[in-house]
Amino acid sequence: MEAKGDTVTTNEPSDPNVTQYKLEKETELRFEIDGKEKVQIELISGLAEIFGTELIKGKKYEFFKGTKAAVFTWHGCVVDVTGNCSRIYIDQDTPMKFYANVHGGLEVLRNECKENGKRGPFTLIVGPSDTGKATLARILCNFAIRRDKCPILIDLNVASNRIGIPGTIGVNAMERLADLEDKTSPTAPLIFHFGSLSPEQNVNFYNSLVTRVAEVVEKKVELNKHVRYSGAFINTCNWLAGENGYKSLLHIAAAFEVDVILVLDMKSLCYDLTQELPRSVKIIDTPKSSGVVRRNAAYRDEMREERIRRYFYGSYKSCGPPKFSPYAFNIPFSQLKIYKVSSISTPASCLPIGMSPRDDQTKLVNITPDPSLNRHILSVSFASDSSEGVKSNLMGFVCVTHVDTKRNFVRVLCPQPGPIPSGSILLYSDIQFQDSD
């Protein structure tokens, strides 16, 4: 365990597995967990928060492998840490005051919109990989919720979506704070299928999906007055390289008609956006936390696997025994309607009259079941017609565990007992899940 900063108070805990930390005002205790052992955080005195969620004094919060977080205090506090962290230290170099000032400015805009009956500020968060975009979105959401707002959280990061699973886009009206330990969404989200880990796999489809999500959010804003003036926070992918990545970013800003853009750790992007977008869009050069940890490919793959596992089993593998027991059942080939979004651009001269190459890359292609489907995730769409398959939100996911071409059935893993609703459209995903439980 690596430890820096003040660690012992006058009331030193009697348990040898407990280390007590005294934090001065506007400092944070950063901790990372790489091992299998759980770590407990308990607030002993003072006030503190994690990701903008206030800690309850005397409550023990449990964290597991993969956690990278920080206990922040505005006025000073004492916390007990039980268990071994791979890294834990106190740091005064924190951007939380800057983030709080951003929240204050957004709160002024939200209150003005409430008085005028207008839509609240839509805030786009952009930046390179490993700059803390999702964490900042979570912090600002929680700050808004604590002020009795109901912001919409939109996660466009298909590589590591925090609302759905990898390969999807998620939308959630945040009525209350998310659970710190369980990482669950407090309300039922809307999830949309993309099927790959990078927008680069099918740029036209990704952009059309962004447009569709923006339309859905606009309707949600119109129907709910509380949500309307609370605004939204939009997390984006790490894909900024090349012309397509930048154009996709501009498309997102236009589709959602964003009011504020927070650019993390990339001054050149700030300048480019300032030149490109209307002056009414406020572009803010935003510092990343010095505690942001660079994640390698193996870690990202492991966290994606854990995210999918949590969908089926109710908990992460590192958290101990599963909370749920998913169901396995067979689906006859005759009842299957599996489609994949085409990623092949056909030359315009070969397409039917009236169809463009862009349309060709967003159409659904029927898939014949074969052993190559094994371990792949299939999205279960609410749509019953293939023409609406990619536009509709999802009711859930199944994982193919076996394809029997002799007896013509597919065996799937599902959180609820079968069969799936009759006539359901299943959408193929490149994402795979190895069920080892």
C-alpha positions as CSV (number, residue, x, y, z in Angstrom):
1,M,0.0,0.0,0.0
2,E,1.3,3.4,-0.9
3,A,0.3,6.2,1.5
4,K,1.1,9.9,1.6
5,G,-0.2,12.7,3.8
6,D,-1.5,12.9,7.3
7,T,-2.8,9.6,8.6
8,V,-3.1,9.5,12.3
9,T,-5.5,11.5,14.5
10,T,-5.7,11.7,18.3
11,N,-8.4,8.9,18.3
12,E,-6.4,6.2,16.6
13,P,-8.6,3.1,15.8
14,S,-8.0,0.0,17.8
15,D,-8.4,-2.3,14.8
16,P,-5.0,-2.9,13.1
17,N,-6.7,-3.2,9.7
18,V,-8.1,0.3,10.0
19,T,-6.1,3.4,9.1
20,Q,-7.4,6.8,10.0
21,Y,-6.9,9.9,7.8
22,K,-7.3,13.5,8.8
23,L,-8.1,15.7,5.8
24,E,-7.7,19.5,5.9
25,K,-10.2,21.7,4.2
26,E,-10.3,21.5,0.4
27,T,-8.2,18.4,0.2
28,E,-9.0,14.9,-1.0
29,L,-8.1,11.3,-0.1
30,R,-7.5,9.5,-3.3
31,F,-7.5,5.7,-3.3
32,E,-7.3,2.9,-5.9
33,I,-8.1,-0.8,-5.5
34,D,-6.5,-3.4,-7.7
35,G,-6.6,-6.4,-5.4
36,K,-9.6,-8.7,-4.7
37,E,-10.0,-7.5,-1.1
38,K,-12.8,-5.1,-0.4
39,V,-12.1,-1.7,1.1
40,Q,-14.4,0.2,3.5
41,I,-14.6,3.9,3.9
42,E,-16.2,5.5,7.0
43,L,-16.7,9.2,7.7
44,I,-15.9,9.7,11.4
45,S,-16.2,13.4,11.7
46,G,-16.7,16.5,9.6
47,L,-18.3,16.6,6.1
48,A,-17.1,14.8,3.0
49,E,-18.2,13.6,-0.4
50,I,-17.3,11.2,-3.2
51,F,-18.1,12.2,-6.8
52,G,-20.4,14.9,-5.4
53,T,-22.4,12.5,-3.2
54,E,-22.2,13.4,0.5
55,L,-21.1,10.7,2.8
56,I,-23.2,9.7,5.8
57,K,-21.4,9.9,9.1
58,G,-20.9,6.4,10.6
59,K,-21.9,4.5,7.5
60,K,-19.3,2.1,6.1
61,Y,-19.1,2.3,2.3
62,E,-17.7,-0.8,0.5
63,F,-15.5,-0.6,-2.6
64,F,-14.0,-3.3,-4.7
65,K,-11.5,-4.1,-7.4
66,G,-11.3,-1.5,-10.1
67,T,-12.3,1.4,-7.9
68,K,-10.5,4.7,-8.5
69,A,-12.1,7.4,-6.4
70,A,-11.5,10.3,-4.0
71,V,-13.0,11.4,-0.7
72,F,-13.2,15.3,-0.9
73,T,-13.9,17.7,2.0
74,W,-14.6,21.4,1.9
75,H,-14.1,22.1,5.6
76,G,-12.0,19.2,6.9
77,C,-12.9,15.7,8.1
78,V,-11.6,12.4,9.5
79,V,-12.2,9.1,7.7
80,D,-11.4,5.5,8.6
81,V,-10.1,3.2,5.8
82,T,-10.4,-0.6,6.4
83,G,-8.5,-2.9,4.0
84,N,-5.6,-2.6,1.6
85,C,-5.6,-0.1,-1.2
86,S,-3.0,-0.4,-4.0
87,R,-2.6,3.3,-3.7
88,I,-3.9,5.8,-1.2
89,Y,-2.8,9.4,-0.5
90,I,-4.0,12.9,0.5
91,D,-3.6,15.6,-2.1
92,Q,-4.3,19.4,-2.0
93,D,-4.0,19.7,-5.8
94,T,-7.7,19.2,-6.7
95,P,-10.0,20.9,-9.3
96,M,-13.1,20.6,-7.1
97,K,-13.3,24.4,-6.5
98,F,-13.2,24.9,-10.2
99,Y,-15.9,22.3,-10.7
100,A,-18.0,23.9,-8.0
101,N,-17.7,27.3,-9.8
102,V,-18.9,25.7,-13.0
103,H,-21.8,24.2,-11.1
104,G,-22.6,27.6,-9.6
105,G,-22.7,29.2,-13.1
106,L,-24.9,26.4,-14.4
107,E,-27.2,26.8,-11.4
108,V,-27.7,30.4,-12.2
109,L,-28.7,29.5,-15.8
110,R,-31.0,26.8,-14.5
111,N,-32.8,29.1,-12.2
112,E,-33.2,31.7,-14.9
113,C,-34.6,29.1,-17.2
114,K,-37.1,28.0,-14.5
115,E,-38.4,31.6,-14.3
116,N,-38.6,32.0,-18.0
117,G,-40.0,28.5,-18.8
118,K,-37.1,27.7,-21.0
119,R,-34.9,24.6,-21.5
120,G,-32.0,24.4,-19.0
121,P,-28.4,24.4,-20.1
122,F,-27.1,21.4,-22.0
123,T,-23.5,20.9,-21.1
124,L,-21.2,18.8,-23.4
125,I,-18.1,17.3,-21.8
126,V,-15.2,16.5,-24.2
127,G,-11.5,15.7,-24.1
128,P,-9.0,13.0,-24.8
129,S,-8.8,9.6,-23.2
130,D,-8.2,9.4,-19.4
131,T,-9.1,12.9,-18.5
132,G,-12.1,12.2,-16.2
133,K,-15.0,13.1,-18.5
134,A,-17.4,10.6,-17.0
135,T,-16.4,11.5,-13.5
136,L,-16.9,15.2,-14.1
137,A,-20.4,14.5,-15.5
138,R,-21.2,12.4,-12.5
139,I,-20.0,15.2,-10.1
140,L,-21.9,17.9,-11.8
141,C,-25.0,15.8,-12.0
142,N,-24.9,15.1,-8.2
143,F,-24.3,18.8,-7.5
144,A,-27.4,19.6,-9.5
145,I,-29.5,16.9,-7.7
146,R,-28.4,18.2,-4.3
147,R,-30.0,21.6,-5.5
148,D,-33.3,19.8,-6.1
149,K,-32.8,19.6,-9.9
150,C,-33.4,16.6,-12.2
151,P,-30.7,16.8,-14.9
152,I,-30.6,14.4,-17.8
153,L,-27.4,12.4,-18.0
154,I,-26.5,11.3,-21.6
155,D,-23.6,8.9,-22.1
156,L,-22.5,8.8,-25.7
157,N,-19.4,6.8,-24.9
158,V,-20.0,3.4,-26.5
159,A,-16.7,2.0,-25.4
160,S,-17.4,2.1,-21.7
161,N,-21.0,3.3,-21.2
162,R,-21.9,4.0,-17.6
163,I,-25.6,3.9,-18.0
164,G,-26.0,0.8,-20.3
165,I,-23.4,-1.7,-21.2
166,P,-20.5,-1.4,-23.7
167,G,-21.7,-0.9,-27.3
168,T,-24.7,1.2,-26.3
169,I,-25.8,4.8,-25.7
170,G,-27.6,5.6,-22.5
171,V,-30.0,8.4,-21.3
172,N,-31.2,8.8,-17.8
173,A,-33.2,11.5,-15.9
174,M,-31.3,11.7,-12.6
175,E,-34.1,12.2,-10.1
176,R,-31.9,11.2,-7.1
177,L,-28.3,10.4,-6.3
178,A,-26.9,7.1,-7.6
179,D,-25.7,4.5,-5.1
180,L,-22.0,5.0,-4.4
181,E,-21.2,1.3,-3.9
182,D,-23.5,-0.4,-6.3
183,K,-23.1,2.0,-9.2
184,T,-26.7,1.5,-10.2
185,S,-28.9,4.0,-12.0
186,P,-31.6,5.4,-9.6
187,T,-34.2,5.4,-12.3
188,A,-35.0,3.3,-15.4
189,P,-32.8,4.5,-18.3
190,L,-33.3,4.6,-22.0
191,I,-30.7,2.5,-23.8
192,F,-30.0,2.5,-27.6
193,H,-28.0,-0.1,-29.6
194,F,-24.8,0.7,-31.4
195,G,-23.0,-2.6,-31.3
196,S,-19.4,-1.7,-31.4
197,L,-16.8,-0.1,-29.1
198,S,-15.9,2.8,-31.4
199,P,-17.9,5.3,-33.5
200,E,-15.2,4.8,-36.1
201,Q,-16.6,1.4,-36.9
202,N,-19.7,3.1,-38.5
203,V,-19.6,6.9,-38.4
204,N,-22.8,7.4,-40.2
205,F,-24.8,5.1,-38.0
206,Y,-23.3,6.7,-34.9
207,N,-24.2,10.2,-36.0
208,S,-27.7,9.1,-37.0
209,L,-28.1,7.5,-33.5
210,V,-26.9,10.7,-31.8
211,T,-29.6,12.6,-33.8
212,R,-32.2,10.0,-32.7
213,V,-31.2,10.3,-29.1
214,A,-31.4,14.1,-29.3
215,E,-34.9,13.8,-30.6
216,V,-35.9,11.5,-27.7
217,V,-34.4,13.8,-25.2
218,E,-36.1,16.9,-26.7
219,K,-39.5,15.1,-26.3
220,K,-38.6,14.2,-22.7
221,V,-37.7,17.8,-21.9
222,E,-41.0,19.0,-23.4
223,L,-43.1,16.6,-21.3
224,N,-41.5,17.2,-17.9
225,K,-41.2,20.8,-16.6
226,H,-38.8,19.8,-13.8
227,V,-36.5,18.1,-16.2
228,R,-36.8,20.9,-18.7
229,Y,-35.2,23.6,-16.7
230,S,-32.7,21.2,-15.0
231,G,-30.7,20.8,-18.3
232,A,-28.4,17.9,-19.2
233,F,-24.9,16.7,-19.1
234,I,-23.5,14.8,-22.1
235,N,-20.4,12.6,-21.8
236,T,-18.6,11.8,-25.0
237,C,-16.2,9.2,-26.5
238,N,-12.4,9.5,-26.5
239,W,-12.5,9.5,-30.3
240,L,-11.2,12.9,-31.3
241,A,-8.5,12.0,-33.7
242,G,-8.9,12.8,-37.4
243,E,-11.4,14.7,-39.3
244,N,-14.3,12.3,-38.6
245,G,-13.9,12.5,-34.9
246,Y,-13.9,16.3,-34.9
247,K,-16.9,16.4,-37.2
248,S,-18.8,13.9,-35.0
249,L,-18.2,16.2,-32.1
250,L,-19.6,19.1,-34.0
251,H,-22.6,17.0,-34.9
252,I,-23.2,16.2,-31.3
253,A,-23.1,19.9,-30.3
254,A,-25.5,20.8,-33.1
255,A,-27.9,17.8,-32.5
256,F,-28.3,18.6,-28.8
257,E,-28.1,22.4,-29.3
258,V,-25.6,22.6,-26.4
259,D,-25.1,25.8,-24.4
260,V,-21.9,25.0,-22.6
261,I,-18.8,22.8,-23.6
262,L,-16.3,21.8,-21.0
263,V,-13.0,20.9,-22.7
264,L,-10.8,18.8,-20.5
265,D,-7.0,19.0,-20.9
266,M,-7.0,20.0,-24.6
267,K,-6.4,23.7,-25.3
268,S,-6.2,23.2,-29.0
269,L,-9.7,21.8,-29.1
270,C,-10.9,24.8,-27.2
271,Y,-9.5,27.1,-29.8
272,D,-11.0,25.0,-32.7
273,L,-14.4,24.9,-31.2
274,T,-14.3,28.7,-30.5
275,Q,-13.7,29.3,-34.2
276,E,-16.3,26.9,-35.3
277,L,-19.3,27.3,-33.0
278,P,-21.6,30.3,-32.4
279,R,-20.6,32.8,-29.7
280,S,-23.7,31.8,-27.7
281,V,-22.0,28.5,-26.9
282,K,-19.8,29.0,-23.9
283,I,-16.6,27.0,-24.2
284,I,-14.6,26.5,-21.0
285,D,-11.0,25.2,-20.8
286,T,-11.4,22.8,-17.8
287,P,-8.6,21.3,-15.8
288,K,-8.5,17.6,-15.3
289,S,-7.8,16.2,-11.8
290,S,-4.2,15.3,-11.1
291,G,-5.6,12.1,-9.7
292,V,-6.9,10.8,-13.0
293,V,-5.2,7.4,-13.7
294,R,-4.2,6.2,-17.2
295,R,-5.9,2.9,-17.9
296,N,-4.3,0.3,-20.1
297,A,-6.2,-1.9,-22.6
298,A,-6.3,-4.9,-20.3
299,Y,-7.9,-2.8,-17.5
300,R,-10.5,-1.4,-19.9
301,D,-11.4,-4.9,-21.2
302,E,-11.7,-6.2,-17.6
303,M,-14.0,-3.3,-16.6
304,R,-16.2,-3.9,-19.7
305,E,-16.5,-7.6,-18.8
306,E,-17.4,-6.6,-15.3
307,R,-20.0,-4.2,-16.5
308,I,-21.7,-6.9,-18.6
309,R,-21.4,-9.4,-15.8
310,R,-23.2,-7.0,-13.5
311,Y,-26.1,-6.8,-15.9
312,F,-26.7,-10.5,-15.8
313,Y,-25.6,-11.3,-12.2
314,G,-26.4,-8.1,-10.3
315,S,-22.8,-7.6,-9.0
316,Y,-19.2,-7.4,-10.1
317,K,-17.1,-10.6,-10.0
318,S,-14.8,-8.9,-7.5
319,C,-17.7,-8.2,-5.1
320,G,-18.1,-11.8,-4.2
321,P,-21.1,-14.2,-4.9
322,P,-23.6,-13.1,-7.6
323,K,-26.7,-11.3,-6.3
324,F,-28.9,-12.8,-9.1
325,S,-29.1,-16.1,-11.0
326,P,-29.8,-15.5,-14.6
327,Y,-31.9,-17.9,-16.7
328,A,-30.7,-20.0,-19.6
329,F,-33.2,-21.1,-22.2
330,N,-33.4,-22.2,-25.9
331,I,-34.9,-20.1,-28.8
332,P,-35.8,-22.0,-31.9
333,F,-34.4,-20.7,-35.2
334,S,-37.9,-20.2,-36.4
335,Q,-38.6,-17.7,-33.7
336,L,-35.4,-15.7,-34.2
337,K,-35.2,-12.3,-36.0
338,I,-31.5,-11.3,-35.7
339,Y,-30.2,-8.3,-37.5
340,K,-26.9,-6.5,-37.8
341,V,-26.4,-2.9,-38.8
342,S,-24.6,-2.8,-42.1
343,S,-21.1,-1.2,-41.9
344,I,-20.3,-1.6,-45.6
345,S,-20.7,1.4,-47.8
346,T,-22.0,0.4,-51.2
347,P,-21.1,2.7,-54.1
348,A,-23.9,5.1,-55.0
349,S,-24.1,3.7,-58.5
350,C,-25.0,0.3,-57.1
351,L,-27.8,1.5,-54.8
352,P,-31.5,1.7,-55.5
353,I,-32.8,5.0,-56.8
354,G,-33.3,7.4,-53.9
355,M,-30.9,5.7,-51.5
356,S,-27.6,7.3,-50.5
357,P,-24.5,5.5,-49.2
358,R,-25.3,7.0,-45.8
359,D,-28.6,5.2,-45.8
360,D,-26.9,2.0,-46.7
361,Q,-24.7,2.1,-43.6
362,T,-27.6,2.4,-41.3
363,K,-29.9,-0.3,-42.6
364,L,-30.4,-3.7,-40.9
365,V,-29.2,-6.9,-42.5
366,N,-30.6,-10.2,-41.5
367,I,-28.3,-12.8,-39.9
368,T,-28.6,-16.5,-40.1
369,P,-27.7,-18.2,-36.8
370,D,-24.4,-20.1,-36.8
371,P,-21.7,-20.9,-34.2
372,S,-20.0,-17.5,-34.8
373,L,-22.8,-16.0,-32.6
374,N,-21.4,-17.8,-29.5
375,R,-20.6,-15.4,-26.6
376,H,-22.0,-12.4,-28.5
377,I,-24.4,-10.0,-26.9
378,L,-27.7,-9.5,-28.6
379,S,-29.8,-6.4,-27.9
380,V,-33.6,-7.0,-27.5
381,S,-35.3,-4.1,-29.1
382,F,-38.8,-2.8,-28.3
383,A,-39.4,-2.6,-32.1
384,S,-41.3,-5.4,-33.8
385,D,-40.4,-4.3,-37.3
386,S,-36.9,-4.2,-38.7
387,S,-37.4,-0.7,-40.2
388,E,-37.7,0.7,-36.6
389,G,-35.1,-1.6,-35.1
390,V,-32.2,0.9,-34.7
391,K,-34.5,3.8,-33.8
392,S,-36.2,2.1,-30.9
393,N,-34.7,1.9,-27.4
394,L,-33.9,-1.5,-25.9
395,M,-35.8,-3.7,-23.4
396,G,-32.6,-5.6,-22.4
397,F,-29.9,-8.0,-23.6
398,V,-29.2,-11.7,-23.9
399,C,-25.9,-13.5,-24.4
400,V,-25.6,-16.4,-26.8
401,T,-24.0,-19.4,-25.0
402,H,-24.6,-22.1,-27.7
403,V,-25.8,-22.5,-31.3
404,D,-27.1,-25.9,-32.2
405,T,-27.3,-26.1,-36.0
406,K,-28.5,-29.7,-35.9
407,R,-31.5,-29.1,-33.7
408,N,-31.9,-25.5,-34.9
409,F,-31.9,-23.6,-31.7
410,V,-29.9,-20.9,-29.9
411,R,-29.3,-21.1,-26.1
412,V,-29.1,-17.7,-24.4
413,L,-28.4,-16.2,-21.0
414,C,-31.0,-13.8,-19.8
415,P,-31.7,-11.9,-16.5
416,Q,-35.4,-13.0,-16.6
417,P,-37.1,-16.3,-17.5
418,G,-37.9,-17.0,-21.1
419,P,-39.2,-16.8,-23.6
420,I,-38.4,-13.4,-25.0
421,P,-41.4,-11.4,-26.2
422,S,-42.9,-12.8,-29.4
423,G,-41.7,-11.0,-32.5
424,S,-38.8,-9.2,-30.8
425,I,-36.0,-7.8,-33.0
426,L,-32.6,-9.0,-31.8
427,L,-29.6,-6.7,-32.8
428,Y,-26.2,-8.3,-33.2
429,S,-23.3,-6.7,-31.2
430,D,-19.5,-7.1,-31.7
431,I,-19.2,-7.2,-27.9
432,Q,-18.7,-10.6,-26.4
433,F,-19.1,-12.0,-22.8
434,Q,-17.5,-15.1,-21.5
435,D,-19.8,-16.5,-18.8
436,S,-17.6,-18.2,-16.3
437,D,-20.1,-18.4,-13.4
